[in-house]
Amino acid sequence: MSQPPSTRFTGNPHVVRLSASLLDRRDGDCGDFAAARARPQLWPPVYEKRRYAPWETFPLGLVMDVLNAVEFEAVPVGDALARTLRDARNTVHPGVAAWVRHACHTYLETAESLAAALAAEGVELLPERNPRIVQGGRSPAEMRSLTVWGRWYGSPDGAVVEFRRMRMSRPLGTADVPSTQAMAYVAAAGKQVADPAELYTVVPVPVRPVPVPQRVRVVEVGLTTAADRVLLDTADLEEIHHAYASEVRPAAARLLAGGDPVPGHDCADCKARLSCGAVTHAPGLLGLDDRGTHRRTWSITTSRYYQVCPAQAHLRELRLPGDWETSTAVERGRNAHSWLEVAHARGRPCAAADLPEADADDLGVADGLMEREEYRRARPYLLRHLTVCPLRGPGEISEIRPEPKLAVYDAQADVMVLANPDLLRRVDGRLVYREQKTSAVPRGIVAENALELVPQLALAVCLIAEGVFGDTTGLVELEQLTPASAEVLTFDAADPAVVSAARRVVLDRVRPWHRDVAFRATPGPWCRFCPMSRWCPDRVDHPDGPDASGSTAHAAYSPDGLAFDPLTGELLASPDRPDSRVEALAAVLAEPGADDEPPF
């Protein structure tokens, strides 16, 4: 970790409980979060009573409860589902319940298929209630353990052991990654936990010996797609041990060493939150006068989803699998932002030479960032950017930070606020916070309505006014690009009228979400484009919209005066005048899908 654990926590840093799935952490994830999480006997120096959500936040746990009833109690799946959803500790959202039903039926169908394939080899596997663990240490005060979370199966004689990792959407793993190798090692070398309830509560965990298997299988099951993938099926236990020594142990050592803290979605639940230098503290930032139900994470993206439909926002927050589609508008926005990030990181103004013709041999900055046809679509917008590039001046430009990640904790609301400015810089020492927006046609966003229609500008004003960047003055800019125009709107965060208007916008966005515990659907034409609609019992199915499978293919469509481009899926026009909810829908449609698997 970036600091010795003893300086940032209390407790014992030498007890380690590493879940194999934690080895799937990506390069951009926070290393310190993982290093702290793997040490169950470390706590923050200041005690905080943990508050829990009054709704079910772990859909996979509900699936496990249903499957346990089916496999160990012989309860019919329909009865097991009804009992689990009825007796859940907290409220289960109807969309979550729909996914859990689908996931359980999918898993059991896939299990039958896997069993049939093994039966053809004369192998029978039975479900095992007790998980396996590898643990060791000179004393309980220095115990290290390796665990896996999923479902276990074994042959009656113990010769064959199979671990199944459940993926909420589809199988993603491969045989050669440390997480898979760690799962295989626990299957090959682990012992069974005597009491499953003690797996995460007792150190060391009481275990019972099991026969050394002759064959080990690691399988992933996609609970939404019904696909399965056998990642490993081997009788070579020596190779499993070799992979553990050569791949898993070094990966685990790197993870436990931590690294530079990275602000993001991990911050709200991180043990180091109060002492982490990557988190800024701004009590009262959101203007809320209560602490809500529990600590949560909020961003302008959350606000957009919630404004379109609270149910969609909730299901996205729980990371339910969605029917994600990438339109050309989404690709264009993503590619334009990627190009600008790389170009601005050079620390010099963008120039025409940086944007060669799309048929040129060398695409300059775009090489390696996007395909040639993607560049062809983004280039007209980037050419317009040249006239308003923030690095052109006037003034002395310094402290250029393209696409920084920000995490700001509002203790008064108990909310971790995330922001991702497109560019931060200082001009003659004064902070300037820029957001960039591309659209096929002008969206009617002007100085008088920009804070309302583009609420990330309002949040930016509030962040500056609260001193998040060290001083309480600065400018907020909106750069609007179309193929035919470029415009920059500027707001002074030292202007009391601007700050007051910005605070009203932020409070209006966050207050309904902060108080909500039901997240009811607000069905309408937007159901056609909602990636969560397949799980929503209240969705509106339009004749030319999605069917029951949830298909959201864009087509020529003009509900309630909203005009969509049939080729890109982009919102082109709205009725009467610009409207914040319509702009939220437009922004949601222009964002890439969050096709992400929870770390289990």
C-alpha positions as CSV (number, residue, x, y, z in Angstrom):
1,M,0.0,0.0,0.0
2,S,1.1,3.6,-0.5
3,Q,1.5,4.0,3.2
4,P,2.2,1.3,5.8
5,P,-1.1,-0.1,7.0
6,S,-0.4,0.7,10.6
7,T,-0.3,4.4,9.8
8,R,-3.8,4.5,8.2
9,F,-5.7,1.8,10.1
10,T,-6.0,0.0,13.4
11,G,-5.9,-3.7,13.8
12,N,-3.8,-6.5,12.4
13,P,-2.5,-6.1,8.8
14,H,-0.9,-9.6,8.8
15,V,-4.2,-11.6,8.5
16,V,-5.1,-11.9,4.8
17,R,-8.2,-13.3,3.3
18,L,-8.0,-13.1,-0.5
19,S,-10.9,-13.9,-2.7
20,A,-9.7,-15.3,-6.1
21,S,-12.1,-12.9,-8.0
22,L,-10.2,-9.9,-6.5
23,L,-7.3,-10.9,-8.8
24,D,-9.5,-9.7,-11.7
25,R,-8.9,-6.1,-10.7
26,R,-8.1,-4.0,-13.8
27,D,-5.1,-1.7,-14.3
28,G,-7.2,1.5,-13.7
29,D,-8.8,0.2,-10.5
30,C,-7.7,1.5,-7.1
31,G,-4.9,-0.7,-5.7
32,D,-5.2,0.5,-2.1
33,F,-8.9,-0.5,-2.0
34,A,-8.1,-4.1,-2.9
35,A,-5.1,-4.2,-0.5
36,A,-7.3,-3.0,2.4
37,R,-10.2,-5.2,1.5
38,A,-8.1,-8.3,1.6
39,R,-7.2,-7.6,5.2
40,P,-10.3,-8.4,7.3
41,Q,-8.7,-7.3,10.6
42,L,-7.9,-3.8,9.6
43,W,-10.3,-1.0,10.4
44,P,-10.4,2.8,10.0
45,P,-8.9,4.6,13.0
46,V,-12.2,6.4,13.6
47,Y,-15.1,4.0,14.2
48,E,-18.2,4.4,12.0
49,K,-21.3,2.4,12.5
50,R,-22.1,0.9,9.2
51,R,-25.6,1.6,7.8
52,Y,-27.1,-0.8,5.3
53,A,-29.5,-0.2,2.4
54,P,-33.2,-1.0,3.1
55,W,-33.3,-2.9,-0.2
56,E,-31.5,-6.0,-1.5
57,T,-28.2,-5.0,-3.0
58,F,-26.8,-8.4,-3.9
59,P,-28.9,-10.2,-6.5
60,L,-26.3,-13.0,-6.8
61,G,-26.9,-13.8,-3.2
62,L,-30.6,-14.3,-3.8
63,V,-29.7,-16.7,-6.6
64,M,-27.4,-18.6,-4.3
65,D,-30.2,-18.9,-1.7
66,V,-32.6,-20.3,-4.3
67,L,-30.1,-22.8,-5.7
68,N,-29.2,-24.0,-2.1
69,A,-32.9,-24.7,-1.5
70,V,-33.1,-26.6,-4.8
71,E,-29.9,-28.6,-4.5
72,F,-29.7,-29.3,-0.8
73,E,-33.4,-29.4,0.2
74,A,-35.0,-30.7,-3.0
75,V,-37.4,-27.7,-3.1
76,P,-38.9,-27.2,-6.5
77,V,-37.4,-24.1,-8.2
78,G,-40.7,-22.2,-8.3
79,D,-41.3,-22.8,-4.6
80,A,-37.7,-21.9,-3.8
81,L,-37.9,-18.6,-5.7
82,A,-41.2,-17.7,-4.0
83,R,-39.8,-18.4,-0.6
84,T,-36.5,-16.6,-1.2
85,L,-38.1,-13.5,-2.6
86,R,-40.7,-13.4,0.1
87,D,-38.4,-14.0,3.0
88,A,-35.5,-11.8,1.8
89,R,-34.1,-9.6,4.6
90,N,-34.8,-6.4,2.6
91,T,-37.2,-5.3,-0.1
92,V,-36.5,-6.9,-3.5
93,H,-37.1,-4.5,-6.4
94,P,-39.5,-6.1,-9.0
95,G,-36.8,-5.7,-11.7
96,V,-34.3,-7.6,-9.5
97,A,-36.9,-10.3,-8.8
98,A,-37.4,-10.7,-12.6
99,W,-33.7,-11.2,-13.1
100,V,-33.3,-13.6,-10.2
101,R,-36.1,-15.8,-11.6
102,H,-34.4,-15.8,-15.0
103,A,-31.0,-16.5,-13.6
104,C,-32.1,-19.4,-11.5
105,H,-33.9,-21.2,-14.3
106,T,-30.9,-20.5,-16.6
107,Y,-28.4,-21.9,-14.1
108,L,-30.4,-25.1,-13.6
109,E,-30.8,-25.6,-17.3
110,T,-27.1,-25.1,-17.8
111,A,-26.4,-27.5,-14.9
112,E,-28.4,-30.2,-16.6
113,S,-26.4,-29.7,-19.8
114,L,-23.1,-29.9,-17.9
115,A,-24.2,-33.0,-16.0
116,A,-25.3,-34.7,-19.3
117,A,-21.9,-34.1,-20.9
118,L,-20.1,-35.6,-17.8
119,A,-22.6,-38.5,-17.7
120,A,-21.5,-39.5,-21.2
121,E,-18.0,-40.0,-19.6
122,G,-19.4,-42.0,-16.7
123,V,-18.9,-39.2,-14.2
124,E,-21.5,-38.1,-11.7
125,L,-21.1,-34.9,-9.7
126,L,-23.1,-34.0,-6.6
127,P,-23.6,-30.5,-5.2
128,E,-21.4,-29.8,-2.1
129,R,-22.7,-27.4,0.5
130,N,-19.4,-26.8,2.2
131,P,-17.0,-24.5,0.2
132,R,-13.2,-25.1,0.1
133,I,-10.4,-22.9,1.4
134,V,-6.6,-22.8,1.3
135,Q,-5.1,-21.3,4.5
136,G,-1.9,-21.3,6.4
137,G,0.3,-19.3,8.7
138,R,2.6,-19.6,11.7
139,S,-0.2,-18.5,14.0
140,P,-3.8,-17.1,13.9
141,A,-2.3,-13.6,14.0
142,E,-0.5,-14.3,10.7
143,M,-3.1,-16.4,8.9
144,R,-3.4,-16.1,5.1
145,S,-6.3,-17.7,3.2
146,L,-7.5,-18.0,-0.4
147,T,-11.2,-18.3,-1.0
148,V,-13.5,-18.5,-3.9
149,W,-17.2,-17.6,-4.2
150,G,-19.5,-19.8,-6.3
151,R,-20.9,-23.3,-6.3
152,W,-19.0,-26.6,-5.6
153,Y,-19.6,-30.1,-7.0
154,G,-17.7,-33.4,-6.5
155,S,-17.9,-37.0,-7.4
156,P,-19.0,-39.4,-4.6
157,D,-15.5,-40.7,-4.3
158,G,-13.9,-37.3,-4.3
159,A,-11.9,-38.0,-7.5
160,V,-13.5,-35.2,-9.5
161,V,-14.0,-31.7,-8.1
162,E,-15.7,-28.9,-10.1
163,F,-16.0,-25.2,-9.1
164,R,-18.5,-23.1,-10.9
165,R,-18.2,-19.4,-11.0
166,M,-21.4,-17.5,-11.7
167,R,-21.4,-14.6,-14.0
168,M,-24.4,-12.3,-14.0
169,S,-24.3,-11.9,-17.8
170,R,-22.0,-14.2,-19.7
171,P,-18.8,-16.2,-19.2
172,L,-15.7,-13.9,-19.5
173,G,-12.8,-15.9,-18.0
174,T,-9.9,-17.7,-19.6
175,A,-7.7,-20.5,-18.3
176,D,-4.5,-18.4,-18.2
177,V,-5.6,-15.6,-15.8
178,P,-4.6,-15.6,-12.1
179,S,-8.2,-15.7,-10.9
180,T,-8.9,-18.9,-12.8
181,Q,-5.6,-20.4,-11.7
182,A,-6.4,-19.5,-8.1
183,M,-9.8,-21.2,-8.3
184,A,-8.2,-24.3,-9.7
185,Y,-5.7,-24.3,-6.8
186,V,-8.4,-24.1,-4.2
187,A,-10.2,-27.0,-5.9
188,A,-7.0,-29.0,-6.0
189,A,-5.4,-28.2,-2.7
190,G,-8.1,-26.8,-0.5
191,K,-10.0,-28.4,2.4
192,Q,-13.7,-28.2,3.1
193,V,-15.0,-25.6,5.5
194,A,-16.6,-27.4,8.5
195,D,-19.4,-24.8,8.8
196,P,-20.1,-22.5,5.8
197,A,-21.2,-19.7,8.2
198,E,-17.7,-19.5,9.5
199,L,-15.9,-18.9,6.2
200,Y,-15.8,-15.2,6.6
201,T,-16.1,-14.8,10.4
202,V,-13.5,-17.1,12.0
203,V,-9.7,-17.0,11.7
204,P,-8.5,-19.7,11.2
205,V,-11.5,-21.3,9.6
206,P,-12.2,-24.8,11.0
207,V,-11.9,-27.3,8.1
208,R,-12.2,-31.0,7.5
209,P,-9.9,-33.0,5.2
210,V,-11.0,-34.3,1.8
211,P,-9.5,-36.7,-0.7
212,V,-7.0,-35.2,-3.1
213,P,-8.8,-35.0,-6.4
214,Q,-7.6,-36.7,-9.5
215,R,-9.4,-34.3,-11.8
216,V,-10.2,-30.6,-11.4
217,R,-12.7,-28.5,-13.4
218,V,-13.3,-24.8,-13.3
219,V,-16.5,-23.7,-15.2
220,E,-18.2,-20.3,-15.7
221,V,-21.9,-20.1,-16.1
222,G,-23.6,-17.0,-17.6
223,L,-26.8,-16.5,-15.7
224,T,-28.4,-14.2,-18.3
225,T,-27.2,-15.7,-21.6
226,A,-27.3,-19.4,-20.4
227,A,-23.9,-19.9,-21.9
228,D,-21.2,-21.9,-20.1
229,R,-17.5,-22.1,-20.5
230,V,-15.2,-24.8,-19.2
231,L,-12.1,-22.8,-18.4
232,L,-10.1,-25.7,-17.1
233,D,-10.5,-29.5,-17.0
234,T,-7.3,-31.3,-16.1
235,A,-5.8,-34.2,-14.2
236,D,-2.4,-32.5,-14.1
237,L,-2.4,-31.3,-10.5
238,E,1.3,-30.6,-10.7
239,E,0.6,-28.0,-13.4
240,I,-2.1,-26.4,-11.2
241,H,0.4,-26.1,-8.3
242,H,3.0,-24.7,-10.7
243,A,0.6,-22.0,-12.1
244,Y,-0.2,-21.1,-8.5
245,A,3.4,-20.6,-7.6
246,S,4.5,-18.8,-10.8
247,E,1.3,-16.7,-11.5
248,V,-1.1,-16.5,-8.6
249,R,1.4,-15.8,-5.8
250,P,3.1,-12.9,-7.6
251,A,-0.3,-11.4,-8.6
252,A,-1.5,-11.7,-5.0
253,A,1.7,-10.0,-3.8
254,R,1.2,-7.1,-6.1
255,L,-2.4,-6.7,-5.1
256,L,-1.6,-6.8,-1.4
257,A,1.1,-4.2,-1.8
258,G,-1.5,-1.8,-3.0
259,G,-0.7,1.2,-5.2
260,D,-1.6,4.7,-6.1
261,P,-5.2,5.5,-4.9
262,V,-7.6,6.0,-7.8
263,P,-11.0,7.8,-7.1
264,G,-14.0,5.9,-8.3
265,H,-16.9,3.7,-7.3
266,D,-14.9,1.8,-4.7
267,C,-14.5,4.9,-2.6
268,A,-17.8,4.8,-0.7
269,D,-17.1,1.4,0.8
270,C,-13.3,1.7,1.2
271,K,-11.8,1.4,4.6
272,A,-9.3,4.1,3.7
273,R,-11.9,6.7,2.8
274,L,-11.4,9.0,5.7
275,S,-7.6,9.1,5.4
276,C,-7.2,8.7,1.6
277,G,-5.5,11.6,-0.2
278,A,-7.5,10.9,-3.4
279,V,-10.8,11.8,-1.7
280,T,-11.7,15.4,-1.0
281,H,-14.1,16.3,1.8
282,A,-16.8,18.9,1.2
283,P,-19.6,18.6,3.8
284,G,-22.8,20.3,2.5
285,L,-21.7,20.1,-1.1
286,L,-25.1,18.7,-2.3
287,G,-27.2,21.0,-0.1
288,L,-29.0,18.1,1.6
289,D,-30.1,18.4,5.2
290,D,-30.1,14.7,6.1
291,R,-27.9,11.6,5.7
292,G,-30.4,9.4,3.8
293,T,-30.6,5.7,4.3
294,H,-26.9,4.7,4.1
295,R,-23.7,5.8,2.4
296,R,-24.1,5.9,-1.4
297,T,-22.4,7.0,-4.5
298,W,-23.8,9.7,-6.8
299,S,-22.8,11.4,-10.0
300,I,-24.4,13.4,-12.8
301,T,-24.7,10.1,-14.7
302,T,-26.8,8.7,-11.8
303,S,-28.9,11.8,-11.9
304,R,-29.6,11.3,-15.7
305,Y,-30.7,7.7,-15.3
306,Y,-32.9,8.6,-12.3
307,Q,-34.5,11.6,-14.1
308,V,-35.4,9.3,-17.1
309,C,-36.6,6.5,-14.8
310,P,-35.8,5.7,-11.1
311,A,-36.1,1.9,-11.8
312,Q,-33.5,2.1,-14.5
313,A,-31.2,4.0,-12.2
314,H,-31.6,1.4,-9.5
315,L,-31.1,-1.6,-11.7
316,R,-28.0,-0.1,-13.2
317,E,-26.6,0.7,-9.8
318,L,-27.0,-3.0,-8.9
319,R,-25.2,-3.9,-12.1
320,L,-27.9,-6.0,-13.6
321,P,-27.1,-7.2,-17.1
322,G,-28.6,-4.9,-19.8
323,D,-29.2,-5.1,-23.5
324,W,-26.4,-2.8,-24.4
325,E,-26.2,-1.5,-27.9
326,T,-23.5,0.8,-29.3
327,S,-24.9,3.3,-31.8
328,T,-22.7,5.4,-34.1
329,A,-23.6,8.4,-31.9
330,V,-22.2,6.7,-28.9
331,E,-19.1,5.7,-30.8
332,R,-18.7,9.2,-32.1
333,G,-18.9,10.8,-28.6
334,R,-16.5,8.2,-27.1
335,N,-14.0,8.6,-29.9
336,A,-14.1,12.4,-29.9
337,H,-13.5,12.4,-26.1
338,S,-10.7,9.9,-26.4
339,W,-9.0,11.9,-29.2
340,L,-9.2,15.1,-27.2
341,E,-7.9,13.4,-24.0
342,V,-4.8,12.1,-25.8
343,A,-4.3,15.4,-27.8
344,H,-4.6,17.6,-24.7
345,A,-2.3,15.3,-22.7
346,R,0.5,16.5,-25.0
347,G,0.2,19.9,-23.4
348,R,0.0,21.9,-26.6
349,P,-2.9,23.3,-28.7
350,C,-4.6,21.0,-31.2
351,A,-3.8,21.9,-34.8
352,A,-5.0,21.0,-38.3
353,A,-2.0,18.8,-38.8
354,D,-3.3,16.6,-36.0
355,L,-6.4,15.8,-38.1
356,P,-5.3,14.4,-41.5
357,E,-7.9,13.2,-44.0
358,A,-9.6,9.9,-43.1
359,D,-7.9,8.2,-46.1
360,A,-4.4,9.2,-45.1
361,D,-1.9,6.5,-44.3
362,D,-1.1,8.1,-40.9
363,L,-4.1,9.2,-38.9
364,G,-2.0,11.0,-36.4
365,V,-3.4,11.2,-32.9
366,A,-6.3,8.9,-33.9
367,D,-3.9,6.0,-34.8
368,G,-4.6,3.2,-32.3
369,L,-7.5,5.0,-30.7
370,M,-10.2,4.2,-33.3
371,E,-10.9,2.5,-36.6
372,R,-10.7,4.5,-39.8
373,E,-14.4,4.8,-40.3
374,E,-14.9,5.8,-36.7
375,Y,-12.3,8.6,-37.3
376,R,-14.1,9.6,-40.4
377,R,-17.3,10.2,-38.4
378,A,-15.6,12.0,-35.5
379,R,-13.3,14.2,-37.6
380,P,-15.8,16.9,-38.6
381,Y,-16.5,17.6,-34.9
382,L,-12.8,17.6,-34.1
383,L,-12.0,20.1,-36.9
384,R,-14.5,22.5,-35.3
385,H,-12.7,22.0,-32.0
386,L,-9.6,23.6,-33.4
387,T,-11.0,27.1,-33.1
388,V,-12.0,26.7,-29.5
389,C,-9.2,24.4,-28.2
390,P,-8.7,25.3,-24.5
391,L,-4.9,25.2,-24.9
392,R,-4.8,28.0,-27.5
393,G,-4.9,30.7,-24.9
394,P,-5.0,33.6,-24.4
395,G,-3.1,33.5,-21.1
396,E,-0.5,31.2,-19.6
397,I,-1.8,27.7,-19.5
398,S,-0.6,25.4,-16.7
399,E,-1.6,22.3,-14.7
400,I,-3.3,20.6,-17.7
401,R,-5.3,17.5,-16.5
402,P,-7.4,15.7,-19.2
403,E,-10.2,13.5,-17.9
404,P,-9.2,13.5,-14.2
405,K,-11.3,11.4,-11.8
406,L,-12.7,13.1,-8.8
407,A,-14.2,11.7,-5.6
408,V,-15.7,14.2,-3.1
409,Y,-17.3,13.0,0.1
410,D,-20.2,15.0,1.5
411,A,-20.4,13.9,5.1
412,Q,-23.6,15.9,5.7
413,A,-25.4,13.8,3.2
414,D,-23.3,10.7,3.5
415,V,-22.8,10.6,-0.2
416,M,-19.6,10.0,-2.2
417,V,-19.9,12.3,-5.3
418,L,-18.0,11.3,-8.4
419,A,-17.1,13.6,-11.2
420,N,-15.0,13.3,-14.4
421,P,-14.2,16.6,-16.0
422,D,-13.2,16.5,-19.6
423,L,-10.3,18.9,-18.9
424,L,-9.0,20.9,-15.9
425,R,-6.4,23.6,-16.5
426,R,-5.2,26.9,-15.1
427,V,-5.2,30.1,-17.1
428,D,-2.9,32.7,-15.6
429,G,-3.2,30.8,-12.3
430,R,-7.0,30.6,-12.4
431,L,-8.8,27.2,-12.4
432,V,-10.9,26.5,-15.6
433,Y,-13.1,23.4,-15.6
434,R,-14.2,22.4,-19.1
435,E,-16.9,20.0,-20.3
436,Q,-17.3,19.0,-23.9
437,K,-20.5,18.0,-25.7
438,T,-21.0,16.7,-29.3
439,S,-24.3,16.6,-31.1
440,A,-25.4,16.2,-34.7
441,V,-27.4,19.4,-34.5
442,P,-27.5,22.3,-32.0
443,R,-29.5,21.3,-28.9
444,G,-30.7,24.8,-28.0
445,I,-28.3,25.0,-25.0
446,V,-27.6,28.7,-24.2
447,A,-26.2,30.5,-21.2
448,E,-29.6,31.1,-19.7
449,N,-30.5,27.3,-19.6
450,A,-27.1,25.5,-19.7
451,L,-26.9,24.8,-15.9
452,E,-30.3,23.2,-16.0
453,L,-29.9,21.3,-19.3
454,V,-26.2,20.2,-18.7
455,P,-26.2,19.7,-14.9
456,Q,-22.5,18.6,-14.8
457,L,-21.8,22.3,-15.3
458,A,-23.8,23.1,-12.1
459,L,-21.9,20.4,-10.2
460,A,-18.7,21.9,-11.5
461,V,-19.6,25.3,-10.1
462,C,-20.5,23.8,-6.7
463,L,-17.2,21.9,-6.6
464,I,-15.2,25.0,-7.2
465,A,-17.3,27.1,-4.8
466,E,-16.8,24.5,-2.1
467,G,-13.0,24.7,-2.4
468,V,-12.5,21.2,-3.8
469,F,-9.6,22.4,-6.0
470,G,-8.0,24.5,-3.3
471,D,-9.5,27.8,-4.1
472,T,-13.1,29.0,-4.4
473,T,-12.9,30.9,-7.6
474,G,-12.6,29.7,-11.2
475,L,-14.5,29.3,-14.5
476,V,-16.7,26.5,-15.8
477,E,-16.9,26.1,-19.6
478,L,-19.1,24.1,-21.9
479,E,-17.7,23.4,-25.4
480,Q,-20.5,22.5,-27.8
481,L,-19.4,20.8,-31.1
482,T,-21.5,20.0,-34.2
483,P,-20.2,19.3,-37.7
484,A,-20.9,22.9,-38.6
485,S,-20.2,24.9,-35.4
486,A,-18.2,25.3,-32.2
487,E,-19.2,27.4,-29.2
488,V,-18.0,27.8,-25.7
489,L,-20.2,29.0,-22.9
490,T,-18.5,30.3,-19.7
491,F,-19.7,30.6,-16.1
492,D,-17.9,32.4,-13.3
493,A,-17.9,30.3,-10.1
494,A,-17.2,33.4,-8.1
495,D,-20.5,35.0,-9.2
496,P,-23.0,34.6,-6.3
497,A,-25.9,34.4,-8.8
498,V,-24.2,31.6,-10.8
499,V,-23.4,29.7,-7.6
500,S,-27.0,30.1,-6.3
501,A,-28.4,28.8,-9.5
502,A,-26.0,25.9,-9.6
503,R,-26.8,24.9,-6.1
504,R,-30.5,24.8,-6.9
505,V,-29.9,22.6,-10.0
506,V,-27.7,20.1,-8.0
507,L,-30.2,19.9,-5.1
508,D,-33.1,19.4,-7.5
509,R,-31.2,16.5,-9.1
510,V,-30.0,14.8,-6.0
511,R,-32.8,15.2,-3.5
512,P,-35.5,12.9,-5.0
513,W,-32.8,10.2,-5.5
514,H,-31.5,10.6,-2.0
515,R,-34.9,10.1,-0.4
516,D,-36.2,7.3,-2.6
517,V,-36.4,3.7,-1.3
518,A,-38.8,2.2,-3.9
519,F,-37.4,3.3,-7.3
520,R,-40.6,2.9,-9.1
521,A,-40.6,2.8,-12.9
522,T,-41.9,5.7,-14.9
523,P,-42.7,4.0,-18.2
524,G,-42.9,5.9,-21.4
525,P,-41.4,6.1,-24.9
526,W,-37.9,5.9,-23.4
527,C,-38.6,2.2,-22.5
528,R,-37.8,1.5,-26.2
529,F,-34.1,2.4,-25.5
530,C,-33.8,1.3,-21.9
531,P,-31.2,-1.5,-21.5
532,M,-33.0,-2.7,-18.4
533,S,-36.5,-2.9,-19.9
534,R,-36.4,-6.7,-20.2
535,W,-36.4,-7.0,-16.4
536,C,-39.1,-4.3,-15.9
537,P,-42.7,-5.5,-15.4
538,D,-43.9,-1.9,-16.0
539,R,-42.2,-1.3,-19.3
540,V,-44.2,0.1,-22.2
541,D,-43.8,-2.1,-25.3
542,H,-44.4,0.0,-28.5
543,P,-45.4,-1.7,-31.8
544,D,-42.2,-0.5,-33.4
545,G,-40.2,-0.7,-30.1
546,P,-38.7,-3.5,-28.1
547,D,-40.3,-6.9,-27.8
548,A,-40.5,-9.0,-24.7
549,S,-36.9,-10.0,-25.2
550,G,-35.8,-6.4,-24.6
551,S,-34.4,-5.6,-28.1
552,T,-33.7,-1.9,-28.4
553,A,-32.6,-1.7,-32.0
554,H,-32.9,1.9,-33.1
555,A,-35.3,2.7,-36.0
556,A,-37.0,5.7,-37.3
557,Y,-39.1,6.8,-34.4
558,S,-40.8,10.0,-33.2
559,P,-42.8,9.6,-30.0
560,D,-44.3,12.6,-28.4
561,G,-42.5,14.9,-30.8
562,L,-39.0,13.5,-30.0
563,A,-37.1,13.0,-33.2
564,F,-34.5,10.3,-33.3
565,D,-31.9,9.7,-36.1
566,P,-32.7,6.3,-37.6
567,L,-29.0,5.6,-38.3
568,T,-27.4,6.8,-35.1
569,G,-30.1,6.5,-32.5
570,E,-29.3,10.1,-31.5
571,L,-32.0,12.4,-30.2
572,L,-32.3,15.2,-32.8
573,A,-35.2,17.4,-31.7
574,S,-37.6,17.8,-28.8
575,P,-41.0,19.5,-28.7
576,D,-41.6,23.2,-27.9
577,R,-38.4,24.1,-26.1
578,P,-35.3,22.5,-24.5
579,D,-36.3,20.4,-21.5
580,S,-34.0,18.9,-18.8
581,R,-35.7,15.5,-18.9
582,V,-35.3,15.3,-22.7
583,E,-31.7,16.3,-22.4
584,A,-31.2,13.6,-19.8
585,L,-32.6,11.1,-22.2
586,A,-30.4,12.4,-25.0
587,A,-27.3,12.1,-22.7
588,V,-28.2,8.6,-21.7
589,L,-28.6,7.5,-25.3
590,A,-25.2,9.0,-26.1
591,E,-23.4,7.1,-23.3
592,P,-21.6,3.8,-23.8
593,G,-23.3,0.8,-22.1
594,A,-21.8,-0.2,-18.8
595,D,-21.3,-3.9,-19.8
596,D,-19.5,-4.7,-16.6
597,E,-19.5,-7.8,-14.3
598,P,-19.5,-7.5,-10.5
599,P,-16.3,-8.9,-8.9
600,F,-17.5,-12.3,-7.8
